[in-house]
């Protein structure tokens, strides 16, 4: 088995990923038109928009294949994010890195792969890829168009981040509005212009199949431009108790269940999330919480054998007298456990990964990222465990409020 590839700047890449504060459980169809257009340009049956974190490849948009996630070590895109250019495999079944993967040996029996990194702030956070059951040719002309689509995906990710920042900081609305308009008009105007050129020269480029999607991509590009203005104009009309940058324990539980239940089912692990009912509707900031909890849950499932248990306890203590709230995230498992010496090592700055109970490959950055994010929030991490007796990771994060 080949060694899993890890970018040299992996920790910085994961920090950039966490800075986007991406909640993949709430992604809508913002990229459906782009995934479909990419497949039509490439002439492939399948196109995916993937984001990659410490443990998992998340498919945030798909055309031609129903998939939401897979372990990072099983993905092809983990190799795509290693470089700045495209990554191509003509026959996955003939490549020692992929010939035994489920998507090659079973349906859809994939053979061809071509991917391009999604690059934000000098870091490859994921990839746009096209796949097929048979060999395809990506000409330089098609590759250039796919690169432009990847740039459009990155633009929309940035727009989404700016919009969330806008809602969380209304006092700085005008400045954020200008930033949104500055960041999105140029790139989106470019892709609209590209669509118009394809429409005019489609026959010459022998891309007849692209023509029916030109109107769709133009509409998609313009809709993002209109979205910023619409939110700015109607922000005062919003009447909700929970802002986009906030959570309640109920919302937190639902998001985690949606994202990590598939991982539990793949190992027949009983996955349970409990909340403190007394405060489960009280709001608290959402910053970095999905990344913190998600990494701990993935880590627990990695070291829990089949038919084991992983339990998450979410609680929020409200201290009205001191105007403070304390969030506690406790992740317990019935896995292999940790020795006292290993606990001391994990809490140290230098942490190395080990393989999971099913041979899952570790990348050595999940817990390091969690510790960094917790420290940035002024919180703490505690680990209680015994060898062969499971483990419990407890995160405590304080919040002050007016």
N, C-alpha and C positions, 0 to 999 in steps of 0.2 A: 504494500500500500504506500503510495507516494505521500510525502510530507505536505500537510496543508499549507498553502502559501499565506504569508502574513506581510502586509506592507511595512516598510521600515518605519514609517511614521504612524503606525497603527493607533497608538494611544492618542495622538493628536487628532487622527481621523475620527476616532470614537467621540472625542470631546467636541469636535465640529458637528458630528451627528447629534449629540445631545443638545448643543446650542440651538439647533433648529427646533428642539422640543417637539419632534414629530410624534403624533399620536396616530399610528397606522390603523387603529380601530375605527377612526372617524373619517377616514378618507372616502370621498365620494367618487363620482365618475369624472373627475377633472382631467383625467389622462386617457379616457377611453378612446376619444377621437384620435389621439396621437398614436396609441398602440395599434389601432386599426389601420391608420395611414402607413405606419412603419411596415406592417405585414404586407400591405398592398404594394408598396414601393419595392420591398425585397422580393416579392413573389413567394413568400412563405406562408404556411398555414397558421403559424403561431407567432405572437409578439408579446413580450412581457416587459413591464417596468418594475424593476427590483431595487430595494434598498437593503443594505447589509449592515447589521449591528454585530455585537460581540459573538452571538451564538446562532443567529437566525437570518435567513434571507426572506424578507417580506415582499410579496408580490402585491403592489399597490394598484396595478391595473393590468388587465390581460385581454388578449384577443385570441380566440381559437383554442384556449385551454383553461379549464377551471382549476385554479390552484391559488392558495393564499399564502403559503409559507413552506419552507423546508429547512432542515438543518444546514447551516452555512457550509459544513464540510462536504455536503453532497452536491453543492451547486457548481455550475460552470462559471457563473459570474464572479465567484471569489478569485478567479484567475484574471478576469477582465479588469477588476479594480487594481490590479498590480501595476498596470502601465497607463500611459496617457493616450495610446491609440487603440485601434480596434483589435479584437481577439477573435480568431476564427478556428473552428474545428470542422473539417470536411466530413469526418466519419467518427462519431462518438463511440461507436461499438469497436473501433479499431484502436482506440486510445486507452492506454492502461489506467489513466486517471478516471475514466468515466464508463468503461465497458460494462461494469457490474452495477451501475446505478439504476434505480427503479424505473426512471423515465426512459432508459435505454432497453432494459430487459423486458419490461412490461409496457402496457399502453401508456403513452402514445408511440412507443418504439422510436424515439427520436434519433436522428443521425447527424443532422447539420445544425451548427450553431455559429452565430455571428453577433458580437456584442460590442458596445461602446460605453465607456465610463460616464456616469453622471457626476460632474465635477463642480463642487461648490467650495469657495474659499481655499483653493489649492488642494482639496482633498476629494478623493473618489468615494462618494457615499453609496453608490449603487451602480446599476447599469441598465441601459436599454438593450434588449437582445431580441433577435429573430431566430426562429427554430423551425425545422421541418423534418419529415420522415425520410426525405431523400435529398440528394446533393442539390445545392443551389449556387448561383453565381452572383456575388455582390460586386458589380462593376464600380470603378472609381466614381462614376456619376451617381449611382445609387448610394454609395457610401457617404458621399458629401451630403445628400439629402437626409440620410439617417442621422448624421452628425447634427444637422440643423434641427431635427426633431428632438434629439437629446438636449440640445441647448434650450429648446422651448419648454421641455419638461423641467429643467433646472430653473428657468424663469418663473414658472408657475409655483415651484416650491418656494422660491424667494418671495413671491407675491403673497403666498399663504402666510409665511412668517411675518411679513410686514403688516398684513391685515390683523393678525393676532396681536401684534405689538400695538397696533392702533387702538384696538378695543381695550387693551390692558392699561393704556396710558392716555386717556382722553385729553389730559392737559397739554399733551404734546401733539395734538391732532394735526395741526397745520404742517409741522415739520415732517411728520410721518407721511402725510398726504404727498408732499413734494418728493419725498424719497420713493414712494410707490410709483408715482408718475415717471420719475426720472429713470427708475430701474426697469420698468416694463415696457415703455413706449418704443424704445429702440429695438430690443430683441423681438417683440411681438410684431412690430411693424415690419421687421425683416422677414419673418416667416410668412406673414400675409403676402408680402411682395414675392416671396419664393413660390407660394401657391399660385399667384397670378401668372408667374413665368411658366410654371409647369402647365397651367391651363392653356397658355398660348402656344407652347412648343411640345405639347404632349405627344403628338404623332411623331415628330422628329426624334424624340427621345425614346420612342417605343415603350411608353409607359401608359398605355391606354387605360389600364386598370386603375390608375391613380386619379383619372379625371373626375370620376363620380364622387371623390372625396375632397375635391378642392373646395367646394362650397362649405363643407363641414369644417375644414381646418380654418378657413377664413372666419367662419362664424365663431369657432372656438377661440381664436386669437382675439377677435374683437370683444367677445364676452368677458374676457379677463380684464381688458381695459375698462369696460363699463362697470365691472364688479367693484373696483376700487372707488369709483365715483358714487356708485349706488350706496355702498356702505357708509361713505362719508356723509352723504346727504341724508341718509335715513337712520344714522346712529342714535339720534335722540329719540327716535320712535321705538327703539328696542325696549321691551318691557319684560326682562327676565331677571330672576334673582341670582342665577348662576351665570357668571361671565365666561367667555371662551377660555380664559386663563385660570379658571377655578374648577374645583371638583367637589363632590360630596362623597362620602364613603360608599353610598349606593352606586353612584356613577363609576367610581374607581373599581368597585367589585365587578360591575358589568363589563367594563373595558378589559380587565384582566382575564375574566372568564372567556370572553370572545377570542382573545389573542392566544392564550396558552392552553386552553382545553384540547386543541388538536395535538399539541405536543404530548399531553398526558395520555390521550387515547392511543397514540402510536406506541406507547410502552405499557398500556393497560394500567396506568397509574390512577388511583382515586385522587382527584384534585378538588379540594374544598376551600372556599373562601368565606370567612366569617366576618361580620361587622358588628360594631358596638351600636345597638339599636337606639340608645339614648341620644346619640349625636350623629346618626347616619345621614341626616339631611342638612347638617351644618356645613357651610362652604369653607374651603381652605385653598391656598395657592396650589397650582398644578405644576409648578416648575420642577422639571427633572424627575418627577415621581414615577412616570411610566418606565423610564430608563432604569431607575433604581430597583423598583419592584420586579420589572421584567428580567433583569439580569440575575437577581436572586432566585426567582422562580425557575428560570432555565437551568441555573446551576444546580438547584435542588433536584430537578428532574434528571439531570445528567448523572447524578450520583445515587439515585434511587433505583433499585432493581425493578423489574417487571412485577406488576401486581402489588407494588408498594403504595405508600400514601404521601402526598404533599399537601400541607395545610397552610393557608395564609390567614392570619388574624390582623384585621384592620381596625384600629380604634383611634378615637379623637377625644382628648380631654380638654374641656373648656374651663379656664380659670377666669371668671368674670371680674373677680376682685383685682387681679393683676393684669387684666386685658391681654391674656395670652391663650394660645391653643397649643397643644402638643400632639402631633401625629405619631402613631406607632405602627410600624409594619413589621410583623413577625412571620418569617417563613420557616416552617418545620417540615422535616422529611423523615422517612424510615429507611434512609439509605445506609451507606457504608460507615458513616460516622467519621469523626476526626479526632486524632490524638491531641493531647494538650500541647505537645511540641509543634504540631502542625497548625493549631489554632494561633499560637504565638507567631508563627511564620506568616499566616494569612493576614494577621493584623499588622504585620510589618509592611514597609513600603515595597519590598521586593517579593513578589508573589509569582510562582510558576505554576502552570496548569498541569493537571493529570487527566488521564482518559476516564470516561464515564463507565457505568456498569454495562452498557451495550457497546463499548468501544468507541463512544462518541469522542471526537477529537476536541481538545481544549486549545484555546488560542492564548491563554495566559493574561488576558486583559479585562475580563468581565468583572472580577472582584476589585481589581485595581481601579477601574472606572467607577464602580459603586462607591468605593472609599473616597475618591476624589470628589464626586458629586455631593456626597453626604457632608463632607468637610466644607464645601462651598456654601451649603445651606445652614451651617452652624450646628449640624446634628452629630449623632454618635452611632457607632456600630458595636454590637456585642454578639459573641458566638458562644453557645453552650452545646457541648457534644461529648460523646464517648465513642471510642472505636467500636464499630459494628452495632451501634445503638442509635443511629440517626443524628441529626444536627438541627439546631434552631438558630437562625440569624435574626437579630432584632435591631431594627433601625428606629431611632427616635429623632424627630425633627421639631424644633420649637418655632412657633410663629407668634409675633406680636401683632395686635390689631387695635384700632382706635375705637 
